[in-house]
Amino acid sequence: MNAETKGPCPDHQIDTGGSDSYCFNSEKGVGSCLSCSLATWLDDKGRLWGRKTKGSKPYLLDQE
């Protein structure tokens, strides 16, 4: 079973028109975008967080 899925980036999906530059590994709970360098992860509550660079401030991507 493949744990990786590809699809539009959760940070800029409107701008890309359905590009599949984003890859998420459901077993590890992490993902990344090849287009914008976004790194993502799930917290212990299942919310998706991201940041553009290693030193930048993380921000919540799941907006309910």
CYANA upper distance limits for C-alpha pairs under 8 A (distance plus 0.5 A):
  3 ALA  CA     24 PHE  CA      8.48
  3 ALA  CA     25 ASN  CA      5.83
  3 ALA  CA     26 SER  CA      5.80
  3 ALA  CA     27 GLU  CA      6.32
  4 GLU  CA     23 CYS  CA      7.00
  4 GLU  CA     24 PHE  CA      5.88
  4 GLU  CA     25 ASN  CA      4.80
  4 GLU  CA     26 SER  CA      6.81
  5 THR  CA     23 CYS  CA      6.07
  5 THR  CA     24 PHE  CA      5.85
  5 THR  CA     25 ASN  CA      7.10
  5 THR  CA     26 SER  CA      8.39
  6 LYS  CA     20 ASP  CA      6.09
  6 LYS  CA     21 SER  CA      7.50
  6 LYS  CA     22 TYR  CA      6.01
  6 LYS  CA     23 CYS  CA      4.89
  6 LYS  CA     24 PHE  CA      6.98
  7 GLY  CA     18 GLY  CA      7.71
  7 GLY  CA     19 SER  CA      7.06
  7 GLY  CA     20 ASP  CA      4.49
  7 GLY  CA     21 SER  CA      6.88
  7 GLY  CA     22 TYR  CA      5.84
  7 GLY  CA     23 CYS  CA      7.05
  8 PRO  CA     12 HIS  CA      8.23
  8 PRO  CA     13 GLN  CA      5.65
  8 PRO  CA     16 THR  CA      7.83
  8 PRO  CA     17 GLY  CA      8.49
  8 PRO  CA     18 GLY  CA      5.84
  8 PRO  CA     19 SER  CA      5.62
  8 PRO  CA     20 ASP  CA      5.29
  8 PRO  CA     21 SER  CA      6.65
  8 PRO  CA     22 TYR  CA      6.09
  9 CYS  CA     13 GLN  CA      5.52
  9 CYS  CA     19 SER  CA      8.18
  9 CYS  CA     20 ASP  CA      7.78
  9 CYS  CA     21 SER  CA      7.00
  9 CYS  CA     22 TYR  CA      5.37
  9 CYS  CA     33 CYS  CA      6.70
 10 PRO  CA     22 TYR  CA      8.47
 10 PRO  CA     61 LEU  CA      7.44
 11 ASP  CA     38 LEU  CA      8.28
 11 ASP  CA     61 LEU  CA      7.40
 12 HIS  CA     16 THR  CA      7.10
 13 GLN  CA     17 GLY  CA      7.01
 13 GLN  CA     18 GLY  CA      6.97
 13 GLN  CA     19 SER  CA      7.97
 14 ILE  CA     18 GLY  CA      8.17
 21 SER  CA     33 CYS  CA      6.00
 21 SER  CA     34 LEU  CA      5.85
 21 SER  CA     35 SER  CA      6.39
 22 TYR  CA     31 GLY  CA      7.68
 22 TYR  CA     32 SER  CA      6.20
 22 TYR  CA     33 CYS  CA      4.65
 22 TYR  CA     34 LEU  CA      6.85
 22 TYR  CA     35 SER  CA      8.25
 23 CYS  CA     31 GLY  CA      5.97
 23 CYS  CA     32 SER  CA      6.12
 23 CYS  CA     33 CYS  CA      6.87
 24 PHE  CA     29 GLY  CA      7.82
 24 PHE  CA     30 VAL  CA      6.36
 24 PHE  CA     31 GLY  CA      4.47
 24 PHE  CA     32 SER  CA      7.10
 25 ASN  CA     29 GLY  CA      6.25
 25 ASN  CA     30 VAL  CA      6.06
 25 ASN  CA     31 GLY  CA      6.42
 26 SER  CA     30 VAL  CA      7.47
 29 GLY  CA     41 TRP  CA      6.03
 29 GLY  CA     42 LEU  CA      5.95
 30 VAL  CA     39 ALA  CA      8.01
 30 VAL  CA     40 THR  CA      5.93
 30 VAL  CA     41 TRP  CA      4.75
 30 VAL  CA     42 LEU  CA      7.14
 31 GLY  CA     39 ALA  CA      6.38
 31 GLY  CA     40 THR  CA      5.38
 31 GLY  CA     41 TRP  CA      6.79
 32 SER  CA     37 SER  CA      7.08
 32 SER  CA     38 LEU  CA      5.93
 32 SER  CA     39 ALA  CA      5.01
 32 SER  CA     40 THR  CA      6.45
 33 CYS  CA     37 SER  CA      5.66
 33 CYS  CA     38 LEU  CA      5.65
 33 CYS  CA     39 ALA  CA      7.27
 34 LEU  CA     38 LEU  CA      8.22
 36 CYS  CA     52 LYS  CA      7.92
 37 SER  CA     52 LYS  CA      6.32
 37 SER  CA     53 THR  CA      7.93
 38 LEU  CA     50 GLY  CA      6.92
 38 LEU  CA     51 ARG  CA      6.18
 38 LEU  CA     52 LYS  CA      5.02
 38 LEU  CA     53 THR  CA      7.84
 39 ALA  CA     50 GLY  CA      5.92
 39 ALA  CA     51 ARG  CA      6.08
 39 ALA  CA     52 LYS  CA      6.77
 39 ALA  CA     53 THR  CA      8.26
 40 THR  CA     48 LEU  CA      7.16
 40 THR  CA     49 TRP  CA      5.94
 40 THR  CA     50 GLY  CA      4.71
 40 THR  CA     51 ARG  CA      7.25
 41 TRP  CA     48 LEU  CA      6.25
 41 TRP  CA     49 TRP  CA      5.96
 41 TRP  CA     50 GLY  CA      7.01
 42 LEU  CA     46 GLY  CA      5.83
 42 LEU  CA     47 ARG  CA      5.85
 42 LEU  CA     48 LEU  CA      5.18
 42 LEU  CA     49 TRP  CA      6.69
 43 ASP  CA     47 ARG  CA      6.04
 43 ASP  CA     48 LEU  CA      7.20
 43 ASP  CA     49 TRP  CA      7.78
 47 ARG  CA     60 LEU  CA      7.93
 47 ARG  CA     61 LEU  CA      8.24
 47 ARG  CA     62 ASP  CA      6.54
 48 LEU  CA     60 LEU  CA      6.70
 48 LEU  CA     61 LEU  CA      5.98
 48 LEU  CA     62 ASP  CA      6.01
 49 TRP  CA     58 PRO  CA      7.02
 49 TRP  CA     59 TYR  CA      6.12
 49 TRP  CA     60 LEU  CA      5.02
 49 TRP  CA     61 LEU  CA      5.87
 49 TRP  CA     62 ASP  CA      7.88
 50 GLY  CA     58 PRO  CA      5.96
 50 GLY  CA     59 TYR  CA      6.05
 50 GLY  CA     60 LEU  CA      6.96
 50 GLY  CA     61 LEU  CA      7.03
 51 ARG  CA     56 SER  CA      6.75
 51 ARG  CA     57 LYS  CA      6.96
 51 ARG  CA     58 PRO  CA      5.26
 51 ARG  CA     59 TYR  CA      6.89
 52 LYS  CA     56 SER  CA      7.12
